[in-house]
Amino acid sequence: MWQIKGIAKNITNPIIASYSHKSNILNWIKPKYIKETKKINEVYARRRDLMLETMKEEFPEGVEYTYPEGGLFIWVELPKHLDSRIIMKDCLANNVAYVPGGSFFPNGGTENCFRLNYSNMSDDRIVEGIKRIGLVLRKYMAVKQNV
């Protein structure tokens, strides 16, 4: 990787590199970049699909979520009476986390939402994490139904 950085530094120096050198080097780098990007996109799509399928199986009825066509996150919306910050305490006690929705809206109104990330966990950890969150959500949603 250091070789590419060194090449990139040289091709940006107009004294050292001519336009044809820049063009040749960029033509050499571009296919490698496209190949790596395609591979990364396939990994993220697989993880997204796995997380969504597991959520469908493990999350209780009444929980809604997005189907992202890009990015690395799934936005989850709980019934209005639930607060994702409170629920997160139980999730953390079960070694799983998410980002509460209120963190993204300074004026409030999204306390019942949270964001999940599927970019950096293995398939096994995604499934296990969603199962743990599902257990906690069922507990909180059952409390409201019994009141």
C-alpha positions in Angstrom: 0.0 0.0 0.0 2.9 2.4 0.7 3.9 2.1 -2.9 0.6 3.4 -4.1 0.8 6.3 -1.6 4.2 7.1 -2.9 3.1 7.0 -6.5 0.0 9.1 -5.7 2.3 11.7 -4.1 4.5 11.9 -7.2 1.6 12.1 -9.7 0.2 15.1 -7.8 3.5 16.9 -8.1 3.4 18.8 -11.4 7.2 19.1 -11.5 7.8 15.4 -11.4 4.9 13.9 -13.3 3.5 14.6 -16.7 -0.1 14.1 -17.7 0.7 10.9 -19.5 2.3 9.4 -16.4 -0.7 10.4 -14.3 -3.0 8.9 -16.8 -1.1 5.6 -17.0 -0.9 5.2 -13.2 -4.6 6.1 -12.8 -5.5 3.5 -15.4 -3.5 0.9 -13.5 -5.1 1.8 -10.1 -8.7 2.2 -11.3 -9.4 -1.6 -12.1 -8.0 -2.6 -8.7 -10.2 0.1 -7.0 -13.3 -1.1 -8.8 -12.6 -4.7 -8.0 -12.1 -3.9 -4.2 -15.2 -1.7 -4.1 -17.3 -4.5 -5.7 -16.0 -7.0 -3.2 -16.8 -4.7 -0.3 -20.3 -3.9 -1.6 -21.0 -7.6 -1.8 -19.9 -8.2 1.8 -22.0 -5.3 3.0 -25.1 -6.5 1.1 -24.7 -10.0 2.5 -24.4 -8.6 6.0 -27.4 -6.3 5.5 -29.5 -9.1 4.2 -28.5 -11.4 7.1 -29.3 -8.7 9.7 -32.7 -8.0 8.1 -33.6 -11.7 7.9 -32.6 -12.2 11.5 -34.6 -9.1 12.6 -37.6 -10.5 10.8 -37.3 -13.7 12.8 -36.3 -12.3 16.1 -37.9 -8.9 16.6 -41.4 -8.7 18.0 -44.4 -7.6 16.0 -44.7 -3.8 16.1 -41.1 -3.1 15.4 -40.4 -1.5 12.0 -37.2 -0.9 10.2 -35.8 0.3 6.9 -34.4 -1.7 4.0 -31.3 0.3 3.1 -30.2 0.3 -0.5 -26.9 1.9 0.4 -24.9 2.9 3.4 -24.1 0.7 6.4 -27.1 1.2 8.8 -30.6 0.1 9.5 -33.0 2.5 11.2 -35.3 0.8 13.7 -38.6 2.3 15.0 -40.2 0.9 18.1 -43.7 1.7 19.3 -44.0 5.3 20.5 -44.2 4.4 24.2 -40.7 2.8 24.2 -37.5 4.8 24.8 -34.4 3.3 23.1 -32.0 4.9 25.6 -33.7 3.0 28.5 -33.8 -0.3 26.5 -30.2 0.1 25.6 -29.2 -0.4 29.2 -30.5 -3.9 29.1 -28.9 -4.5 25.7 -25.5 -3.4 27.0 -25.9 -5.8 30.0 -26.3 -8.5 27.3 -23.2 -7.3 25.5 -24.9 -5.8 22.4 -25.3 -2.1 21.5 -26.9 0.3 19.0 -27.1 4.1 18.7 -30.2 5.6 20.2 -32.2 7.6 17.6 -32.3 10.7 19.8 -28.6 11.1 19.1 -29.4 12.2 15.6 -32.2 14.7 16.3 -31.3 17.6 18.6 -35.0 18.6 18.9 -36.1 15.2 20.1 -39.0 13.1 18.9 -37.1 9.9 18.0 -36.6 8.4 21.4 -38.3 5.3 20.2 -35.8 4.8 17.4 -32.3 3.4 17.1 -29.7 2.7 14.4 -27.9 -0.6 13.8 -24.6 -1.0 12.0 -23.9 -4.1 9.9 -20.5 -3.2 8.5 -18.0 -4.5 10.9 -19.3 -7.7 12.5 -19.0 -11.3 11.4 -22.1 -13.1 10.3 -22.2 -15.1 13.6 -22.0 -11.9 15.7 -24.7 -10.2 13.6 -27.1 -13.1 14.2 -26.3 -13.3 17.9 -26.5 -9.6 18.4 -29.9 -9.3 16.8 -31.2 -12.3 18.8 -30.1 -10.5 22.0 -31.7 -7.3 21.0 -34.9 -9.2 20.1 -35.0 -10.8 23.6 -34.8 -7.4 25.2 -37.4 -5.9 22.9 -39.8 -8.7 23.6 -39.4 -8.1 27.3 -40.2 -4.4 27.0 -43.0 -4.8 24.6 -44.6 -7.5 26.8 -44.6 -5.2 29.8 -46.7 -2.6 27.9 -49.1 -5.2 26.7 -49.6 -6.5 30.3 -50.4 -3.0 31.7 
